[in-house]
């Protein structure tokens, strides 16, 4: 008996009509010898509504102080998890209306076991003792994404985008042939089609490339879901939910590198405007100072990306530049400021009008001149590079945010990614 997991996001189940379309897509995937499980998100906008309700209800504690932490997060999860539960019942009803045997499963019934980090829980294991046999008997299982339960049976949520992770985790637990993630785009593109009209849909992309693209700004898949698919070797297909059954809908397959016959040197160009550049001038130059700085930032939960170190004009001083998400910039500066005298930093500057542009491709492993092409293309457009970060399959540069779209178009053309 083969098994397939299908996942539908909030826009795909945004109203009853869209849920009916999803039901038809699910029904079309049922076949003799194949069991189907479906993971769903809350209806579009519903999670935001529930978040606002939870914050309003817990906004003031008995002493006039807003509830937070342990006093808030566990019940917050109870509230916001209900959106997905509603969608499971609606889709099960829509499937039954088509004559398809279906039932909803809540996470405590399976269960999805997670740690106790409420609002950002991580899945530990899925016990499929009941759901697996039910699927094999031909009953479509409809499961809420984004949530789980702790060992003491408290509801948890996985954080925004967690439904993708739920779907991949369920596919791994069920030993499914594939996890199909339906969304509002018809696959993974070489770059954002809204910026480059000639962007092409990729037939296949490796786990490594997809992981880099997801972490560097591409919004098609959530980073944690790609990490899990890579670790568990779950094939993932990204395709559109806005088609009728039987219509062409090939999507993009995320798979092991060895399944891609013709490897492109560069497969895609990603960008992120959610960046800030922190400059530390006149930092004392002695062993351990970098460990002290970035250790403090790690403790403050600041996610540091690019790091550039250079000598300062003064003797025994250095300058350190690093980037982080724009939302973390103030916290990063405050963290360094609090230890400024101990670390030995003369000046701290924050710049927010920057963007990160990256080229990604497994073909970089065996190809020379990739960086030269990138730097030449940007130079030709008069775009200055402020920082550089590399890995085996990616090169990222930090540039002035005003040149983001120009840089993306220039690089897309330079690496011959434009559609004919």
N, C-alpha and C positions, 0 to 999 in steps of 0.2 A: 504494500500500500504506500503510494507516494503522498506527500503532504506539501501544501502550498500555503504560505502566509501572505495575506494582502493587507496593506495599511492605507488608510485614508485620512488626510489631514482636515483641519477645520473648514477650509474653503470648499473642500469636496463634499462635506456633509452640512453645508451652511443653512439649508432649509429642507423641508419635507420633499420637495421636488428633486433636489440634488441627492438626497438619501435614496429616493426611488431609482435614480440613475445608477447609484452605487450598487444597489441591490441587483440590478440587471447585469452589471459587470461581474459581480460575484457569482451570480447564477450561471453565467457563461463559462466560468472557469471550472465548474463542477463537471466531473467526468467519472466514468466507472474506474475504480482503482485509485482515485485521488481524493484525499480529504482536504478540506479548506478551513482555515482559521482567518478571521478578519480582526485587525486591530484598528480602533477608531479614536480620533481626537474629539474634543468637544466641538460643538457647532461654532462657527466663526463668531468671535466677539463674546462668547459665553464665559470663557475663562476670565477675561477682563472684568466682566460684570460681577463674577463671583469674588474676584480679588477685592474689588471695591466694597462689596458687602462685608467681607471679612475684616477689612481695615476699618470700616465704619463701626462695626460691632465691637472691635477690640481697640478702638482708638484711644480710649481713656481708661486707665486702671482705677482702682478704688481710691488711690491717693492723687489722682489727677495726672498721672504719668502714663504715657502711651505704652500699651503692652508690647513686649518684644521677646525674642528668644524663646526659651522653653515655655513661657507663659502664653505664647501666641502661636508658634510654628506648628505644633501638633494639631490644634483645632483648625488652623488655617488650611492644613492639608485635607482635613475632613470636608471643609466647605468647597475648596476649589476642585476636588476630585469628582464632585457630583456631576460636573458637565459631561465628562466622558461616559459616566454611567447612564445618563439619559440617552446619549447617542446609541449605546449598545442596544437598549430596548427598542428604540425607534427603528434601527436597521433590522433587528430580528423580526419585528412586525412586518416591515416592508418585504423581507425575504419570504415570510410565511404567506403573504398576500400573493406572491408569485408561485406558491406551491412548493417552495424549497424548505425542507426541514431545517430549522435554525433555532438556536437558543443563545441567550446572553450568559456570559460568565463574568462575575466580578473577581477582582484580583485575590480576594481572600478565599475564594472557592477553588483556585487553581493549585497553590497560590504562587504569586510572585514575591519571593522573600527578598527584602532589602535591608540595608543598615538603617539606623535610626536618625540619620541626618535629614530631618524634616525640611521639605521644600527643595532639597538637592540630594535626595537619596540615590544610592547606587545599588543596582541589582546584584544579589549574591547568587541565588539559584532559583530555578523554576521547577516546581514539582508537578509533573504532568500526568499523575496516576489516573485521573478521571477524564481530563479533556482529550487526551490522545485517543483512547478507545472510542469516545463519543464521535470524534472527527472521522475515525476509520469506519464507523457505522453509517457515514453519509450525512451526519448532522453538522451544518455549518456552525462553527463556534464564533461568536462575536464578543470580543474582549476589549475592555477599556485600556487605552494607552496611558503613559505618563504617570503611572502610580503602582504601588505595591503595598506590602504589609511587613511589619517588623516581626521578630520572633515572639513578641508579646501581643501580636495581632492589632497593632495600631496602624492606621492608614498613613502612607507616606506618598509624596509626589517626587518626581525625578527632576524637576526644573523645566523651564521652557524648552520645547523641542523634544521632550522626553518620549513622546509617542513613537518616534523613529527607533529609539533605543529599545523600547518595549517590543516592537515588532521584530527586530533583529534577534533579541534575546529569546523570544518565543520560537522563532524559526530554528534557532540553535537547539533549544530544548526539545523541540519536536523532530529534530533531524530532517527539516524540510528541504525539499529540492531547491527552493529559492524563496526569497522575500521580495515581493513586489510592493514598492512604495509609490502610491498614486498621489500626484500633486497637481499644482496648477500650471506646470510646464511639462513639455513632452519629452524631457530628457536632460542630460547634462551637456552644456554647450561649451565651445572653446573659449567663450567669454560672455559677458552680459549682452544679450541681443539688443537691449535698449540703448546700449552705447555703440555697438558695432553691428550694423545691419547685416553684414556678411558673416556673422558668427555661425558656426556649423554645429549641428547636433552630433555628438560622438556615439558611435555604435557600441564601443567598449571603452572602459577606463579601468586602470588598475586600482587596487585598494590604496596603494601608496599615493598615487596621484590624487585620488578623490579625497583622501585624508588631508593632504596639503591644501587642496582647493577649498575644502570645507573650513579649515582653520585659518585660511588667508582671506576669507571674505565671501566665497561662494555660498549662497543660502539654500542650495538645493537639498542637501542632506545635513543633518546635525552631526557635529564632530564625534560625539560619543558613540553614535550608532555606527559610524564608519570604523572607529577603533574596534568596536565589538565584532563587527562583520569580519574585519581583518584577522582578529585573534581567533575567531571560531570558524573562519573560512566559509562564511555564509554568502553565497552569491546574492547580490541585491540588484534589482532592476528598478530604474526610475522611469515612470511613464505618466501620461496624462489621464486624469479622471474625467475630463470633459469630452469624452468621446462615447459613442454608442457601441454596444457589443458588436463585434464583427468588423468594425472599421479599423484600418491600419493604425497600429499603435506600438511600434517596435521599442521605443524608449532607449535607454542606455543601460548596459549591463556593467555593474561594478564587480570585478572578478580578479583572480590571481594574475600576475604579470605574464606567466607562461602561457596563458590562454589568448594573449594578444599577439597575433602573427606579425603585423606590420606596426612596429613601435615608432611613434613620432618623436623627433628630438624634443619638441615642445608640444604638449597636448592642449594647454590652455593658458589664459592670462586672467589672473584674479586681482582684485583690488579691495582695499578697505579704507574707508574714511574715518573710521572710529579709532583714530590714532592720536597720540600726544607725544611730543619730544621733550624730554627732561634733560637739561644741561647742568652739570655740576662743574663749576670753575674753581681752579685752585685747590684741588683735593690733595691732601698730604700723600706723598708718594713713598709708601713703605709696604712690606709684605703684610697681607691680611686686611688691608683697607677695603678692597673690592668685596671680599667675603663678608665684611662687616656691613657694608652698604646693602648688598643684595640679600643678605640674610635678614636684615631688618625689613626690607621690602617684601620678602617671602612671608614673614610673620604677619605682615599687614595685609596679606592676600592680594598683593599687586602682581599681576602677570606681566613680567618683563619680557620683551622680545629682542629687538636689536640692541647691541651694546658696542660702542666705539670708545676706545681709550687713546689719548694722545698726550704728549708732553706739553706742559704749560710754559709760559715765558719765564716764570720764576723758577729758580733752582729747587729741586726736591718737591716739586708740585706737578700735578697732572690734571687733565680735564677728562671727564667721563660724560658721555652722552648715551642715553638709552631711551627706548620707546615703550609705551604701555597703552592699554585701551584708554581712550579719552575720559571715560567715566572714572578711571582710577587715578587720573593725573593729580588732582588736588590731594588725595590721600597719600600718594607717593611723595609729593613735595612736603606735606606735613610730617611724614615719617622721617625724612632726611633732616628737616628743620629742627625737629625735636632732639636730634642727636648731632646737630651741626658742629658744636664745639668739640665733642668727643671724636668725631670722624675727622674734622679738620677741613671743612668746606667753606670757601670764601663767598661764592655766589650760587644761587639756585634760580634757574629760569625755566618757565613752561611755555611751550609753543603748541598751540592746538590746530593751527591751519595747515596740517600736513596729512599726507596719505601714503599708504603702502601699496606698491604695485609689484606683482610677482609673476614670474613665468615658471611653469611646472611641466615636467616631462620625464618619464623613465628613460627616454633616449639620451638624456644628459649623462648618464653613467658611462657611456662609451663614445661620447662626441666632444670634440674640442671646439673652441671658438664660440660657445653659447653666450658667455658673458660679454665677449667683444661685440657680438651682434646687438645685444641689449643696450650696452653703453653707447654704441655708435648711433643706434636708432633714437635714443633719447637726446643725445648731443645734437643730432641733426635738427631736432625740433626746439633746441634751446632750453632743454629741461635739465636743471641742475640736480645732482644726486647728493643727498645729505647724509645718508647712511646705507650700508649694505649688509645683508645677511644671506647666507647660503646653506644649503644642505646638498645631499647627493643628487636630489632630483628637483631642486628649486633655487631660484635666485630672487631675492626681494630687495627693493630699493625704497627709500623714503624720499618723497618729493613734496614740493609745494602743492597743497590740495587743489589749487586753481588749475593745475595741469593734469589732473587725474584722467579725464576722458581723452585728452590728446595723447597721453602716454599709452593708455590702453589700446587706442586705435593704431598708434605707430608700431607698437610691439606685435600686435596681432598681424599686421601686414608684414613686418620684418621677418617673422617666423613662418610666413606663407600659410597662415591659418585661414585667410579669407576664402569664403566659398566662391566657386567659379561663377 
